[in-house]
Amino acid sequence: MPMPGEWTIQKQFTDTGRQALWMHNYLLMPIITLTSIFVLILLAWTMFRYRRTANPTPSKTSHNTLIEVIWTVVPVLILLVIAVPSIGLLADQYKPALKDALTVKVTGYQWYWGYEYPDQGIPEFVSNLQTEEKAKENGEPYLLSPDNRLVLPAGKPIKLIITGADVIHSFAVPSLWVKMDAVPGRLNEKSFTIDKPGVYYGQCSELCGARHGFMPIAIEALPPAQFEQWVLSQGGNPKGKAATPATTAAAAPAAAPAKI
């Protein structure tokens, strides 16, 4: 989650996120910095060298073929250097999930989130903002901590099917490089794999109404064995197929979504 004093992108815990962070830190920032410094020096030199007092008779020069070739070719080369990894990163961000990925349906509402695990047979449960008192009691950051977290396995491919029930929302978790609009009537897909167990915070990132700023997201990434236990505690089937009523009853008693 955001920390005091941070000035750059959050530490990343997915392959795509690390690729994007590398591109930002080691490709874009050096190019932007060097270009800005070069333009500043060029402007300062031009202002000093060609000031009125130093040039009472202005030059009549209108063309310089070498300079014109340089200022055309060099920016094109710079853009090519940026474009090649950018296209690869863009493709990776929308790469389809693997066949064995865990599927979770995410629905944005005014103003909370709904999570459903269709393959595990876990029906939709909602995730609302905790009160400030409850967040402090649990030692969690207010405005980032919901009452129910989205529980996922670490080290396993995840596929989120994201939609909206009323207006456009946006499901965003910066440290996982996840951001996808939740559009009514449309199913958008986002795939990723979380590197390690932990809690990853995010928020709705599309202005969706009066309580837009109060739609937190918390993803609880658990080791696979613990995730299976969580699925059982919700009356679901950890094997990945929707459990029959008999199987569900045998696996675990019916329970409300766990407030982790």
N, C-alpha and C positions, 0 to 999 in steps of 0.2 A: 504494500500500500504506500501512498505518498508519505515521505518522512521529512521532518524539518531540515531545511538547508539543502535539499536536493534541487538541482538545476538542470538535470538531463533526464532522459528516459529511464523508467524504472528498470531494475534488474529483471532479466527475462528468464522464464522457466519452460520455454518451448523451443523447438528447433527453429521455427519461423521467426520467433521473437529474437533469438540470438543473431540470426542472419540480418534482421532489420536493424538491430542495435549496432552490429559491426558496420553496416553500411552507413548509418548515421554518424558514428564516431570516427571512422577511419577513411571514409570516402567523401561524404557530403560536407562535413564540417571543415576538413582541410581545404577542399576546393572553394567553399564559401569564404573562408577566412583569407586565403591567399588572393582570391579575386578581389575582395573588398580592400585589402591592403594595397594591391597593385593599382586599383582605380583611385584610391586616396592619394597615393604617391604621384600618379600621373596628373591628377587634377591640381595638386599643389605645385608640381613642377611647371605645369602649363600656366597657372596663374602668376608664378614668379617670373618665368622666362619670357612670357609674352605680355607682360603688363605694359601699360601705355608709356610709362616713363622710359622703359628699356627699348621700346619699339615705336618711336615717334612716326615712322613710316611703316604702316602695316604691310605684311607680305601679301602678294597677289596669288600665291599658290592655291590651286583649286583641286589638284589630284596628286596622289602619290601611289603608284601602282603597288609597290611592295607593301606599304602599310595597309592598303585596302585588302590585299590578299591575306595578310596576317590576321587582320581583325575579322575576316570571314571564316578562314580555315580553322584557327585556334578554337573559337567557340564551338564549332561543329565537332571537333575532336573531343572537347570536354564533354559535350552532350552525349557523344557516343560512349565515352567511358562511364558516364552515369547511367545511360539507358540499358546497357547489357545486364548488369546485376539488378537493375530496377524491374525489368521485364521478368527475370527469373523469380524475384521476390514476389511480384504480383501473381505469377502463376502458382507459386507455392501457397500463397494465402487462400487460394480458391481451389486447391487440389481436392478431389473427392476423397471421402473417407475410405479406409480399408473395409473389406466385407465383414470382418469380425469386430468392427467398432461398436462401442456401446452407444446406443441411440437415446437421446433425451429430447423431449419436446419442451421448448421454452416459449411461454406466452406472456406478452406484456399487456398489462391492464392499467387503467387509471385508478390507483397508482401503486401497483405492486406486481410481482412476478409469479407466474405459475409454472411448476415443473412436473413433468410426467415421464415415467419410464415404461414405454409400451412393451418392450421385449421382456422386461422383468415382471410385468403385471402390476406395477405400482401406479395407482391412479394419481391424478393431478393433486398436488398440494400447493398452497400459496405461501409466499415469502414476503412479509411486511417489515417495515422499519421498526426496530425496537425503540422503546422509550429511552430517553437519556438516562433515567435512573436505572433501568434494566441493563443498558449497555455498560454503565459504570460498575454495576454489581457483578457483571460477567467479565469485566476487564477488557472490554472490546471498544473499538473506536465508534463513537456516536456518529450517525449519518452514513456509516459504512457497514453497520452490523444489522442484518435482518434477524427475525425470530427463527426462520428456518433456512438453513444453508442448502445449496445445491451440492450434493455429495457425489463425488466421482472417484474412480480408481486412478492412482498414479501409475505411470508407466504403461498404460493401456490406451489405444486409440479411442478418441471420443468423437461422436458426431452429434452436434446440436441442430435440431430443426427449430428454427426461430420464426415466430409469427406474432402478430398483434391482434388484440380482440376489439379495439375501439379506434385508437389513433396510432400514428407511427411512434414507436419507441426505438431504443437502440441498446442492445446488450453489449456492454463493454467491460472488459477486465484487462487493464493495461499490462500487467506483469505477465500475462499469458499471450499477449498480442492478439487478443480477441476483441473484435468490434463488428457487429452486424446489426443492421436495421431490422426491427420487428414490424412488418407491414401487414395491416389487415388484408386478408384474402390472398396472401402470398406466403409460401414456405421457403425461407432462406436457409442455407446450410453452411455450417462452419465446423471444420475439423481440426483437431489438434491432439497432442499427447503431452500431458503434464509430466515434467521430469521427476519431481520428488513430492512426497507428502507435505502438506501444509495448508494454510488458509490464504486464499487469494481474493482480494477485494476489488470491486468495481461499482459502477453506477450506470443508470440510464444516461445516455449521451445524446439524446434527441429531445428537444423541447416539446413536451407532451402535455402541458397544462399546468395548473396551479401548484401541484405537488410533484413536479418533475424532479426537484432536488431531493426528494425523499423516497427514491426507489433504489435502495442499495442492492448490491449483489455480493454474496460471499460464497466462494467455491471451496468446499472442504475436500481436499485430495487425500484419500486414504490408501494405505497399502492394499493390494488386491484381496488378501484374506480378510482384512477388516471390512473392506467394502462389501464382500459377500455376506458377512455377518450383519452389516447394516441393512442389506436388501432383505435378509431373512426377518429382521426385526420389524420391517415394514409389511410383512406378509407377502413378499415377492419371491421370485424364483431366480437365484443367482446364476443359473445355467444359461440364461440369455433368451429363453423362450417364455412367453406368457404362461404363468402357472394356471392349472385348472383350479376350481374352487376346492377340490379335495386336497390337492397338493399344497395349496396355500394354507389351508387349515392345519395340515400336518406340519408344515414347516415352522409356522410361528403364529401366535395369537394375533388377531386383528389389533392394530395400533395406529394411533395418529402419527403423522410424520414426525420424526425425532427432531427435537430442538437441540442441535449439537452445539 
